Amino acid sequence: MANEFIQTYVEKKTGIIQLDRPQAANALNRQMVDEIVEQMERFDRDDSIRVIVVKGNEKAFAAGADIDEMMDDSPLSLELTNPFAVWDRMMLIKKPVIAAVNGFALGGGFELALHCDLIVAAENASFGFPEVTLGVMPGAGGTQFLTKAMGRAKALEWIWLGQQMSAREALHYGVINRVVAPEMVKEETMRLAHQLAGQAPVAVRLIKEAVDEAVDTPLEDGLKLERKNFYLAFASQDQKEGMKAFTEKRSPSFKGV
């Protein structure tokens, strides 16, 4: 089925998901989220793709969720439709996912960016959770992801007040990775994506699993997983190629096996 609210294309070994609902500043309706997640999963299954990029347009990454769509929801309708279940599938993506953010990333748009592994933002980008001004709260992981990124006190402040933080503030608090000029966001994102695409895919996958585990796991358990994944890396041809290339003083050619 053709996508209605996103466009997709591939550059080298990077699969790109372009949010495409410009008339609504890329506000996320439920079909749009379904399309994003399903495309992430397709890229994740495609051996020719090593990195996934999610981007908006020059004016907005995604300016929140579609308020009109949820206005008449009830607790029972939300329980029955379970609209956030699809968001959980993003956390099962094994390949690196990078968000390229220009303009607004608010509400659900901020949550989408936080579901990505890395965030590259324009100097004029804005992040925030305005849900409190609508009488509600973040529901697709915002309270959890932001707290893990910046700590309880600052997360409470931003989410309670519903204020927007600048890209520089988000960088300062460790919420995002890089800030560049607006016209350089795509170039910097693709440069980072191509760097990651050149790394050993098996090692990249194992590293992502170990780092994600470190966020919530006691140190002893995290160390056990790290050790297991370290041993698993030695089952790959990439490990043999990487070490052989090092001893031969040449660049490795990783195949992802």
Accessible surface in RSA format (square Angstrom, percent):
REM  Atomic radii and reference values for relative SASA: ProtOr
REM  Chains: A
REM  Algorithm: Lee & Richards
REM  Probe-radius: 1.40
REM  Slices: 20
REM RES _ NUM      All-atoms   Total-Side   Main-Chain    Non-polar    All polar
REM                ABS   REL    ABS   REL    ABS   REL    ABS   REL    ABS   REL
RES MET A   1   233.71 121.0 150.06  99.3  83.65 199.2 125.47 106.7 108.25 143.4
RES ALA A   2    94.98  87.3  64.46  99.5  30.52  69.4  75.37 106.1  19.61  51.9
RES ASN A   3    49.05  33.8  23.01  22.2  26.04  62.7   4.33  10.4  44.72  43.2
RES GLU A   4   110.88  63.7  87.21  66.0  23.67  56.4  37.70  72.9  73.18  59.7
RES PHE A   5    26.30  13.2  26.30  16.3   0.00   0.0  26.30  15.9   0.00   0.0
RES ILE A   6     6.62   3.8   0.00   0.0   6.62  16.0   0.00   0.0   6.62  18.0
RES GLN A   7    97.80  54.7  93.30  68.2   4.50  10.7  28.78  61.3  69.02  52.4
RES THR A   8    53.45  38.0  26.00  26.4  27.44  65.4   0.52   0.7  52.92  80.0
RES TYR A   9    76.78  35.8  67.94  38.7   8.84  23.0  71.07  53.4   5.72   7.0
RES VAL A  10    78.29  51.5  51.37  46.5  26.92  64.9  51.37  44.6  26.92  73.0
RES GLU A  11    54.67  31.4  50.33  38.1   4.34  10.3  27.07  52.4  27.60  22.5
RES LYS A  12   167.60  81.8 131.54  80.7  36.06  85.8  95.42  85.9  72.17  76.9
RES LYS A  13    89.21  43.5  89.10  54.7   0.11   0.3  56.92  51.2  32.29  34.4
RES THR A  14     0.00   0.0   0.00   0.0   0.00   0.0   0.00   0.0   0.00   0.0
RES GLY A  15     0.00   0.0   0.00   N/A   0.00   0.0   0.00   0.0   0.00   0.0
RES ILE A  16     0.07   0.0   0.07   0.1   0.00   0.0   0.07   0.0   0.00   0.0
RES ILE A  17     0.00   0.0   0.00   0.0   0.00   0.0   0.00   0.0   0.00   0.0
RES GLN A  18    29.12  16.3  29.12  21.3   0.00   0.0  11.17  23.8  17.94  13.6
RES LEU A  19     1.96   1.1   0.00   0.0   1.96   4.9   0.00   0.0   1.96   5.3
RES ASP A  20    46.07  32.3  39.74  39.6   6.33  15.0   0.97   2.3  45.10  45.0
RES ARG A  21    34.60  14.5  33.96  17.3   0.63   1.5   0.65   0.9  33.95  20.6
RES PRO A  22    82.46  60.1  64.29  58.6  18.17  66.0  64.50  53.3  17.95 111.6
RES GLN A  23   144.67  80.9 100.54  73.5  44.13 105.1  74.95 159.5  69.72  52.9
RES ALA A  24    32.50  29.9  17.18  26.5  15.32  34.8  27.47  38.7   5.03  13.3
RES ALA A  25    40.19  37.0  34.06  52.6   6.13  13.9  38.26  53.9   1.93   5.1
RES ASN A  26     0.00   0.0   0.00   0.0   0.00   0.0   0.00   0.0   0.00   0.0
RES ALA A  27    12.14  11.2  12.14  18.7   0.00   0.0  12.14  17.1   0.00   0.0
RES LEU A  28     7.44   4.1   1.84   1.3   5.60  14.1   1.84   1.3   5.60  15.1
RES ASN A  29    14.27   9.8  13.72  13.3   0.54   1.3   2.78   6.7  11.49  11.1
RES ARG A  30    74.92  31.5  73.41  37.4   1.51   3.6  48.13  65.8  26.79  16.2
RES GLN A  31    80.22  44.9  75.64  55.3   4.59  10.9  33.55  71.4  46.68  35.4
RES MET A  32     0.00   0.0   0.00   0.0   0.00   0.0   0.00   0.0   0.00   0.0
RES VAL A  33     8.02   5.3   8.02   7.3   0.00   0.0   8.02   7.0   0.00   0.0
RES ASP A  34    57.64  40.4  57.59  57.3   0.06   0.1  10.30  24.2  47.34  47.2
RES GLU A  35    11.81   6.8  11.81   8.9   0.00   0.0   9.84  19.0   1.97   1.6
RES ILE A  36     0.34   0.2   0.34   0.3   0.00   0.0   0.34   0.2   0.00   0.0
RES VAL A  37     0.00   0.0   0.00   0.0   0.00   0.0   0.00   0.0   0.00   0.0
RES GLU A  38    72.72  41.7  71.20  53.9   1.52   3.6  16.29  31.5  56.42  46.1
RES GLN A  39    14.87   8.3  14.87  10.9   0.00   0.0   0.00   0.0  14.87  11.3
RES MET A  40     3.17   1.6   3.17   2.1   0.00   0.0   2.34   2.0   0.83   1.1
RES GLU A  41    38.80  22.3  37.82  28.6   0.98   2.3  14.87  28.8  23.93  19.5
RES ARG A  42   100.17  42.1  93.38  47.6   6.79  16.2  50.08  68.4  50.09  30.4
RES PHE A  43    12.98   6.5  12.96   8.0   0.02   0.0  12.98   7.9   0.00   0.0
RES ASP A  44    30.55  21.4  17.10  17.0  13.46  31.8   2.60   6.1  27.95  27.9
RES ARG A  45   166.38  69.9 138.31  70.5  28.07  66.8  78.40 107.1  87.98  53.3
RES ASP A  46    59.40  41.6  51.40  51.2   8.00  18.9  18.15  42.7  41.25  41.1
RES ASP A  47   138.47  97.0 112.63 112.1  25.84  61.1  40.08  94.3  98.39  98.1
RES SER A  48    72.71  61.4  56.93  76.0  15.78  36.3  55.42 118.0  17.28  24.2
RES ILE A  49     3.21   1.8   2.23   1.7   0.98   2.4   2.23   1.6   0.98   2.7
RES ARG A  50    32.37  13.6  26.00  13.3   6.37  15.2   8.55  11.7  23.81  14.4
RES VAL A  51     0.24   0.2   0.24   0.2   0.00   0.0   0.24   0.2   0.00   0.0
RES ILE A  52     0.00   0.0   0.00   0.0   0.00   0.0   0.00   0.0   0.00   0.0
RES VAL A  53     1.19   0.8   1.19   1.1   0.00   0.0   1.19   1.0   0.00   0.0
RES VAL A  54     0.00   0.0   0.00   0.0   0.00   0.0   0.00   0.0   0.00   0.0
RES LYS A  55    30.75  15.0  30.75  18.9   0.00   0.0   9.77   8.8  20.98  22.3
RES GLY A  56     4.08   5.0   0.00   N/A   4.08   5.0   0.60   1.7   3.48   7.8
RES ASN A  57    38.06  26.2  31.45  30.4   6.61  15.9  24.83  59.7  13.23  12.8
RES GLU A  58   147.14  84.5 132.26 100.1  14.87  35.4  63.83 123.5  83.30  68.0
RES LYS A  59   172.57  84.2 161.57  99.1  11.00  26.2 109.66  98.7  62.92  67.0
RES ALA A  60     2.18   2.0   2.18   3.4   0.00   0.0   2.18   3.1   0.00   0.0
RES PHE A  61     0.00   0.0   0.00   0.0   0.00   0.0   0.00   0.0   0.00   0.0
RES ALA A  62     0.00   0.0   0.00   0.0   0.00   0.0   0.00   0.0   0.00   0.0
RES ALA A  63    34.43  31.7  15.36  23.7  19.08  43.4  15.36  21.6  19.08  50.5
RES GLY A  64     7.72   9.5   0.00   N/A   7.72   9.5   7.72  21.2   0.00   0.0
RES ALA A  65    32.40  29.8  23.67  36.5   8.73  19.9  23.67  33.3   8.73  23.1
RES ASP A  66    20.06  14.1  17.59  17.5   2.47   5.8   3.55   8.4  16.51  16.5
RES ILE A  67    74.61  42.5  71.28  53.1   3.33   8.0  71.28  51.3   3.33   9.0
RES ASP A  68   121.28  85.0 102.04 101.6  19.24  45.5  30.82  72.5  90.46  90.2
RES GLU A  69    71.56  41.1  44.70  33.8  26.86  64.0  30.87  59.7  40.69  33.2
RES MET A  70    73.15  37.9  65.81  43.6   7.34  17.5  37.66  32.0  35.49  47.0
RES MET A  71   141.89  73.5 111.00  73.5  30.89  73.5  97.11  82.6  44.78  59.3
RES ASP A  72   140.48  98.4 109.75 109.2  30.73  72.7  42.67 100.4  97.81  97.5
RES ASP A  73    46.32  32.4  18.83  18.7  27.49  65.0   5.64  13.3  40.68  40.6
RES SER A  74    47.20  39.9  44.27  59.1   2.93   6.7  38.31  81.6   8.89  12.5
RES PRO A  75   117.82  85.9 107.82  98.3  10.00  36.4 113.03  93.3   4.79  29.8
RES LEU A  76   117.21  65.3 113.43  81.1   3.78   9.5 116.23  81.6   0.98   2.6
RES SER A  77    36.74  31.0  31.86  42.5   4.88  11.2  36.27  77.2   0.46   0.7
RES LEU A  78    67.39  37.5  64.20  45.9   3.19   8.0  64.50  45.3   2.90   7.8
RES GLU A  79   129.67  74.4 114.31  86.5  15.36  36.6  40.09  77.5  89.58  73.1
RES LEU A  80   133.44  74.3 101.96  72.9  31.48  79.1 104.15  73.1  29.29  78.8
RES THR A  81    88.37  62.9  60.17  61.0  28.20  67.2  67.00  90.0  21.37  32.3
RES ASN A  82    83.96  57.9  78.38  75.7   5.58  13.4  17.61  42.4  66.35  64.1
RES PRO A  83    23.47  17.1   9.12   8.3  14.35  52.2  18.68  15.4   4.79  29.8
RES PHE A  84    88.64  44.3  88.36  54.7   0.28   0.7  88.36  53.6   0.28   0.8
RES ALA A  85    42.01  38.6  36.59  56.5   5.43  12.3  38.32  54.0   3.69   9.8
RES VAL A  86    17.93  11.8  14.73  13.3   3.19   7.7  16.18  14.1   1.75   4.7
RES TRP A  87    15.86   6.4  15.86   7.7   0.00   0.0   9.22   4.9   6.64  10.8
RES ASP A  88    80.34  56.3  78.13  77.8   2.21   5.2  23.15  54.5  57.19  57.0
RES ARG A  89    85.37  35.8  84.87  43.3   0.50   1.2  37.81  51.7  47.56  28.8
RES MET A  90     7.73   4.0   1.78   1.2   5.95  14.2   1.78   1.5   5.95   7.9
RES MET A  91   109.43  56.7  80.55  53.3  28.88  68.8  65.42  55.6  44.00  58.3
RES LEU A  92   119.95  66.8 113.13  80.9   6.82  17.1 113.98  80.0   5.97  16.1
RES ILE A  93     5.35   3.0   3.32   2.5   2.04   4.9   3.32   2.4   2.04   5.5
RES LYS A  94    83.20  40.6  82.19  50.4   1.01   2.4  40.39  36.4  42.81  45.6
RES LYS A  95    34.82  17.0  33.43  20.5   1.39   3.3  34.74  31.3   0.08   0.1
RES PRO A  96    11.31   8.2  10.76   9.8   0.55   2.0  11.31   9.3   0.00   0.0
RES VAL A  97     4.93   3.2   4.93   4.5   0.00   0.0   4.93   4.3   0.00   0.0
RES ILE A  98     0.20   0.1   0.20   0.2   0.00   0.0   0.20   0.1   0.00   0.0
RES ALA A  99     0.00   0.0   0.00   0.0   0.00   0.0   0.00   0.0   0.00   0.0
RES ALA A 100     3.25   3.0   1.91   2.9   1.34   3.0   1.91   2.7   1.34   3.5
RES VAL A 101     0.00   0.0   0.00   0.0   0.00   0.0   0.00   0.0   0.00   0.0
RES ASN A 102    21.75  15.0  21.10  20.4   0.65   1.6   0.40   1.0  21.35  20.6
RES GLY A 103    11.95  14.7   0.00   N/A  11.95  14.7  11.56  31.7   0.39   0.9
RES PHE A 104    89.67  44.9  89.67  55.5   0.00   0.0  89.67  54.4   0.00   0.0
RES ALA A 105     0.00   0.0   0.00   0.0   0.00   0.0   0.00   0.0   0.00   0.0
RES LEU A 106    21.81  12.1  21.81  15.6   0.00   0.0  21.81  15.3   0.00   0.0
RES GLY A 107     3.55   4.4   0.00   N/A   3.55   4.4   3.55   9.7   0.00   0.0
RES GLY A 108     5.23   6.4   0.00   N/A   5.23   6.4   3.67  10.1   1.56   3.5
RES GLY A 109     0.00   0.0   0.00   N/A   0.00   0.0   0.00   0.0   0.00   0.0
RES PHE A 110     0.21   0.1   0.21   0.1   0.00   0.0   0.21   0.1   0.00   0.0
RES GLU A 111     5.22   3.0   5.14   3.9   0.09   0.2   0.09   0.2   5.14   4.2
RES LEU A 112     0.73   0.4   0.73   0.5   0.00   0.0   0.73   0.5   0.00   0.0
RES ALA A 113     0.00   0.0   0.00   0.0   0.00   0.0   0.00   0.0   0.00   0.0
RES LEU A 114    17.66   9.8   7.41   5.3  10.25  25.8   8.31   5.8   9.35  25.2
RES HIS A 115    22.71  12.4   3.54   2.5  19.17  49.0   0.96   1.0  21.75  25.3
RES CYS A 116    10.53   8.0   0.00   0.0  10.53  24.7   0.20   0.5  10.33  11.1
RES ASP A 117    56.37  39.5  28.31  28.2  28.05  66.3  20.94  49.3  35.42  35.3
RES LEU A 118    45.93  25.6  45.37  32.5   0.56   1.4  45.93  32.3   0.00   0.0
RES ILE A 119     5.40   3.1   5.40   4.0   0.00   0.0   5.40   3.9   0.00   0.0
RES VAL A 120     0.00   0.0   0.00   0.0   0.00   0.0   0.00   0.0   0.00   0.0
RES ALA A 121     0.00   0.0   0.00   0.0   0.00   0.0   0.00   0.0   0.00   0.0
RES ALA A 122     0.00   0.0   0.00   0.0   0.00   0.0   0.00   0.0   0.00   0.0
RES GLU A 123    86.52  49.7  71.52  54.1  15.00  35.7  19.48  37.7  67.04  54.7
RES ASN A 124    96.83  66.8  73.02  70.6  23.81  57.3  41.32  99.4  55.52  53.7
RES ALA A 125     2.05   1.9   0.00   0.0   2.05   4.7   0.00   0.0   2.05   5.4
RES SER A 126    24.30  20.5  24.30  32.4   0.00   0.0   0.86   1.8  23.44  32.8
RES PHE A 127     0.00   0.0   0.00   0.0   0.00   0.0   0.00   0.0   0.00   0.0
RES GLY A 128     1.79   2.2   0.00   N/A   1.79   2.2   1.79   4.9   0.00   0.0
RES PHE A 129     3.25   1.6   1.25   0.8   2.00   5.2   1.25   0.8   2.00   5.7
RES PRO A 130    42.71  31.1  42.71  38.9   0.00   0.0  42.71  35.3   0.00   0.0
RES GLU A 131    22.31  12.8  22.31  16.9   0.00   0.0  15.91  30.8   6.40   5.2
RES VAL A 132    63.03  41.5  50.50  45.7  12.54  30.2  50.50  43.9  12.54  34.0
RES THR A 133    97.79  69.6  58.51  59.3  39.28  93.6  59.66  80.1  38.12  57.6
RES LEU A 134   101.04  56.3  70.20  50.2  30.84  77.5  77.54  54.5  23.49  63.2
RES GLY A 135    69.19  85.3   0.00   N/A  69.19  85.3  36.78 100.9  32.41  72.6
RES VAL A 136    85.43  56.2  70.20  63.6  15.23  36.7  77.95  67.7   7.48  20.3
RES MET A 137   124.74  64.6 113.69  75.2  11.05  26.3  73.56  62.5  51.18  67.8
RES PRO A 138     5.94   4.3   0.73   0.7   5.21  18.9   1.13   0.9   4.81  29.9
RES GLY A 139    41.16  50.8   0.00   N/A  41.16  50.8  20.49  56.2  20.67  46.3
RES ALA A 140     6.91   6.4   1.59   2.4   5.32  12.1   6.08   8.6   0.83   2.2
RES GLY A 141    20.86  25.7   0.00   N/A  20.86  25.7  15.65  42.9   5.21  11.7
RES GLY A 142     0.47   0.6   0.00   N/A   0.47   0.6   0.05   0.1   0.41   0.9
RES THR A 143    34.60  24.6  33.44  33.9   1.16   2.8  22.85  30.7  11.75  17.8
RES GLN A 144   107.80  60.3 106.41  77.8   1.39   3.3  38.18  81.3  69.62  52.8
RES PHE A 145    53.03  26.5  49.70  30.8   3.33   8.7  50.04  30.3   2.99   8.6
RES LEU A 146     0.32   0.2   0.32   0.2   0.00   0.0   0.32   0.2   0.00   0.0
RES THR A 147    50.75  36.1  47.32  48.0   3.43   8.2  36.50  49.0  14.25  21.5
RES LYS A 148   111.43  54.4  73.74  45.2  37.69  89.7  54.54  49.1  56.89  60.6
RES ALA A 149    39.98  36.8  12.09  18.7  27.90  63.5  21.75  30.6  18.23  48.3
RES MET A 150    23.05  11.9   0.00   0.0  23.05  54.9   6.30   5.4  16.75  22.2
RES GLY A 151    34.04  42.0   0.00   N/A  34.04  42.0  31.53  86.5   2.51   5.6
RES ARG A 152   172.96  72.6 164.96  84.1   8.00  19.1  64.41  88.0 108.55  65.8
RES ALA A 153    74.23  68.3  62.14  95.9  12.09  27.5  65.21  91.8   9.02  23.9
RES LYS A 154    61.08  29.8  60.60  37.2   0.48   1.1  34.82  31.3  26.26  28.0
RES ALA A 155     1.30   1.2   1.30   2.0   0.00   0.0   1.30   1.8   0.00   0.0
RES LEU A 156    48.78  27.2  47.68  34.1   1.09   2.7  48.40  34.0   0.38   1.0
RES GLU A 157    71.04  40.8  67.40  51.0   3.63   8.6  23.43  45.3  47.61  38.9
RES TRP A 158    25.84  10.4  25.40  12.3   0.44   1.0  25.75  13.7   0.09   0.1
RES ILE A 159    21.09  12.0  20.55  15.3   0.53   1.3  20.63  14.9   0.45   1.2
RES TRP A 160   167.49  67.2 155.45  75.2  12.04  28.3 130.27  69.5  37.22  60.4
RES LEU A 161    98.41  54.8  79.52  56.9  18.89  47.5  82.42  57.9  16.00  43.1
RES GLY A 162    12.18  15.0   0.00   N/A  12.18  15.0   0.04   0.1  12.14  27.2
RES GLN A 163    97.31  54.4  91.61  67.0   5.70  13.6  28.81  61.3  68.50  52.0
RES GLN A 164    90.35  50.5  67.96  49.7  22.39  53.3  22.34  47.6  68.01  51.6
RES MET A 165     1.11   0.6   0.47   0.3   0.64   1.5   1.11   0.9   0.00   0.0
RES SER A 166    46.08  38.9  40.95  54.7   5.13  11.8  38.62  82.2   7.47  10.5
RES ALA A 167     0.00   0.0   0.00   0.0   0.00   0.0   0.00   0.0   0.00   0.0
RES ARG A 168   130.23  54.7 125.20  63.8   5.03  12.0  62.28  85.1  67.96  41.2
RES GLU A 169    70.04  40.2  67.94  51.4   2.10   5.0  26.85  51.9  43.19  35.3
RES ALA A 170     0.00   0.0   0.00   0.0   0.00   0.0   0.00   0.0   0.00   0.0
RES LEU A 171    60.61  33.8  51.06  36.5   9.55  24.0  51.06  35.9   9.55  25.7
RES HIS A 172   142.24  77.7 110.43  76.8  31.82  81.4  74.79  77.1  67.45  78.5
RES TYR A 173    62.44  29.2  51.10  29.1  11.34  29.5  29.37  22.1  33.07  40.8
RES GLY A 174    51.07  63.0   0.00   N/A  51.07  63.0  28.69  78.7  22.38  50.1
RES VAL A 175    11.40   7.5   0.00   0.0  11.40  27.5   0.10   0.1  11.31  30.7
RES ILE A 176     8.04   4.6   0.00   0.0   8.04  19.4   1.29   0.9   6.75  18.3
RES ASN A 177    69.08  47.6  48.64  47.0  20.44  49.2   9.07  21.8  60.01  58.0
RES ARG A 178    79.39  33.3  76.29  38.9   3.10   7.4  25.65  35.1  53.75  32.6
RES VAL A 179    19.75  13.0   0.09   0.1  19.66  47.4   0.09   0.1  19.66  53.3
RES VAL A 180    28.79  18.9  23.93  21.7   4.85  11.7  28.79  25.0   0.00   0.0
RES ALA A 181    28.52  26.2  24.51  37.8   4.00   9.1  24.51  34.5   4.00  10.6
RES PRO A 182    49.44  36.0  41.76  38.1   7.68  27.9  42.04  34.7   7.39  46.0
RES GLU A 183   139.53  80.1 104.54  79.1  34.99  83.3  67.88 131.3  71.65  58.5
RES MET A 184    72.37  37.5  72.37  47.9   0.00   0.0  51.83  44.1  20.53  27.2
RES VAL A 185     2.25   1.5   2.18   2.0   0.07   0.2   2.18   1.9   0.07   0.2
RES LYS A 186    86.89  42.4  83.72  51.4   3.17   7.6  51.95  46.8  34.95  37.2
RES GLU A 187   106.99  61.4  96.39  72.9  10.61  25.3  41.43  80.1  65.57  53.5
RES GLU A 188    24.27  13.9  23.77  18.0   0.50   1.2   2.07   4.0  22.20  18.1
RES THR A 189     0.88   0.6   0.88   0.9   0.00   0.0   0.88   1.2   0.00   0.0
RES MET A 190    13.21   6.8  13.21   8.7   0.00   0.0  11.74  10.0   1.46   1.9
RES ARG A 191   118.41  49.7 111.88  57.0   6.53  15.6  62.90  86.0  55.52  33.6
RES LEU A 192    14.10   7.8  14.10  10.1   0.00   0.0  14.10   9.9   0.00   0.0
RES ALA A 193     0.00   0.0   0.00   0.0   0.00   0.0   0.00   0.0   0.00   0.0
RES HIS A 194    60.05  32.8  48.63  33.8  11.42  29.2  37.93  39.1  22.12  25.7
RES GLN A 195    99.95  55.9  85.99  62.8  13.96  33.2  37.67  80.2  62.28  47.2
RES LEU A 196    39.46  22.0  35.67  25.5   3.78   9.5  35.85  25.2   3.61   9.7
RES ALA A 197     6.43   5.9   6.07   9.4   0.36   0.8   6.34   8.9   0.09   0.2
RES GLY A 198    47.80  58.9   0.00   N/A  47.80  58.9  32.87  90.2  14.93  33.4
RES GLN A 199    95.30  53.3  94.84  69.3   0.46   1.1   9.87  21.0  85.43  64.8
RES ALA A 200    13.33  12.3  10.75  16.6   2.58   5.9  10.75  15.1   2.58   6.8
RES PRO A 201    32.93  24.0  23.39  21.3   9.53  34.7  28.51  23.5   4.42  27.5
RES VAL A 202    38.78  25.5  37.39  33.9   1.38   3.3  38.76  33.7   0.01   0.0
RES ALA A 203    35.13  32.3  32.58  50.3   2.54   5.8  34.26  48.2   0.87   2.3
RES VAL A 204    22.17  14.6  20.28  18.4   1.89   4.5  21.26  18.5   0.91   2.5
RES ARG A 205   123.34  51.8 121.29  61.8   2.04   4.9  29.16  39.9  94.17  57.1
RES LEU A 206    21.53  12.0  20.99  15.0   0.54   1.4  21.33  15.0   0.20   0.5
RES ILE A 207   105.65  60.1 102.67  76.5   2.97   7.2 105.61  76.0   0.04   0.1
RES LYS A 208    33.69  16.4  27.46  16.9   6.22  14.8  29.55  26.6   4.14   4.4
RES GLU A 209    70.09  40.2  62.95  47.6   7.14  17.0  27.10  52.4  42.99  35.1
RES ALA A 210    20.34  18.7  14.32  22.1   6.02  13.7  15.16  21.4   5.17  13.7
RES VAL A 211    91.23  60.0  88.93  80.5   2.30   5.5  90.95  79.0   0.28   0.8
RES ASP A 212    75.98  53.2  66.91  66.6   9.07  21.5  26.73  62.9  49.25  49.1
RES GLU A 213    70.82  40.7  66.11  50.0   4.71  11.2   6.14  11.9  64.68  52.8
RES ALA A 214    66.95  61.6  46.24  71.4  20.72  47.1  48.66  68.5  18.29  48.5
RES VAL A 215    84.88  55.9  52.46  47.5  32.42  78.1  60.28  52.4  24.60  66.7
RES ASP A 216   100.50  70.4  66.28  66.0  34.23  80.9  38.69  91.1  61.81  61.6
RES THR A 217    29.20  20.8  13.18  13.4  16.02  38.2   8.07  10.8  21.13  31.9
RES PRO A 218    89.46  65.2  76.61  69.8  12.85  46.7  88.88  73.4   0.58   3.6
RES LEU A 219   138.13  76.9 125.29  89.6  12.84  32.3 130.41  91.6   7.72  20.8
RES GLU A 220   115.80  66.5 110.73  83.8   5.07  12.1  40.62  78.6  75.18  61.4
RES ASP A 221    68.30  47.8  63.42  63.1   4.88  11.5  15.74  37.1  52.56  52.4
RES GLY A 222    14.96  18.4   0.00   N/A  14.96  18.4  10.72  29.4   4.24   9.5
RES LEU A 223    69.38  38.6  68.47  49.0   0.91   2.3  68.63  48.2   0.75   2.0
RES LYS A 224   124.41  60.7 116.35  71.4   8.06  19.2  76.36  68.7  48.05  51.2
RES LEU A 225    26.02  14.5  21.84  15.6   4.18  10.5  25.38  17.8   0.64   1.7
RES GLU A 226    97.67  56.1  96.73  73.2   0.94   2.2  24.84  48.0  72.83  59.5
RES ARG A 227   125.15  52.5 122.07  62.2   3.08   7.3  35.93  49.1  89.22  54.1
RES LYS A 228    95.55  46.6  91.54  56.2   4.01   9.6  79.54  71.6  16.02  17.1
RES ASN A 229     6.04   4.2   5.06   4.9   0.98   2.4   5.35  12.9   0.69   0.7
RES PHE A 230   119.62  59.8 112.57  69.7   7.05  18.3 118.74  72.0   0.87   2.5
RES TYR A 231   138.43  64.6 128.09  72.9  10.34  26.9  99.18  74.5  39.24  48.4
RES LEU A 232    87.14  48.5  81.62  58.4   5.52  13.9  83.55  58.7   3.59   9.7
RES ALA A 233    20.98  19.3  20.98  32.4   0.00   0.0  20.98  29.5   0.00   0.0
RES PHE A 234    83.88  42.0  73.11  45.3  10.76  28.0  73.77  44.7  10.11  28.9
RES ALA A 235    84.05  77.3  48.67  75.1  35.38  80.5  58.44  82.3  25.61  67.8
RES SER A 236     9.88   8.3   5.84   7.8   4.04   9.3   6.87  14.6   3.01   4.2
RES GLN A 237   105.66  59.1 103.70  75.8   1.96   4.7  37.35  79.5  68.31  51.8
RES ASP A 238     3.17   2.2   2.34   2.3   0.84   2.0   1.24   2.9   1.94   1.9
RES GLN A 239    35.03  19.6  23.75  17.4  11.28  26.8  18.82  40.1  16.20  12.3
RES LYS A 240   101.23  49.4  94.65  58.1   6.59  15.7  86.69  78.0  14.54  15.5
RES GLU A 241    37.31  21.4  33.52  25.4   3.78   9.0  17.92  34.7  19.38  15.8
RES GLY A 242    19.42  24.0   0.00   N/A  19.42  24.0  12.43  34.1   6.99  15.7
RES MET A 243   103.67  53.7 101.14  66.9   2.53   6.0  81.76  69.5  21.91  29.0
RES LYS A 244   116.37  56.8 110.28  67.7   6.08  14.5  58.20  52.4  58.16  62.0
RES ALA A 245     0.52   0.5   0.52   0.8   0.00   0.0   0.52   0.7   0.00   0.0
RES PHE A 246   165.60  82.8 152.42  94.4  13.18  34.3 159.57  96.7   6.02  17.2
RES THR A 247    98.08  69.8  72.72  73.7  25.35  60.4  69.34  93.1  28.74  43.4
RES GLU A 248    87.04  50.0  60.27  45.6  26.77  63.7  38.66  74.8  48.38  39.5
RES LYS A 249   187.16  91.3 150.65  92.4  36.51  86.9 118.38 106.6  68.78  73.3
RES ARG A 250    98.10  41.2  76.50  39.0  21.60  51.4  63.19  86.4  34.91  21.2
RES SER A 251    95.82  81.0  77.36 103.2  18.47  42.5  38.47  81.9  57.36  80.4
RES PRO A 252    58.80  42.9  40.03  36.5  18.77  68.2  40.03  33.0  18.77 116.6
RES SER A 253    58.72  49.6  50.47  67.4   8.25  19.0  38.97  83.0  19.76  27.7
RES PHE A 254    33.17  16.6  22.62  14.0  10.55  27.5  22.62  13.7  10.55  30.2
RES LYS A 255   144.51  70.5 122.61  75.2  21.89  52.1  79.99  72.0  64.51  68.7
RES GLY A 256    26.06  32.1   0.00   N/A  26.06  32.1   5.34  14.7  20.72  46.4
RES VAL A 257    95.45  62.8  82.22  74.4  13.23  31.9  95.45  82.9   0.00   0.0
END  Absolute sums over single chains surface
CHAIN  1 A    13899.7      11462.4       2437.3       8200.5       5699.3
END  Absolute sums over all chains
TOTAL         13899.7      11462.4       2437.3       8200.5       5699.3
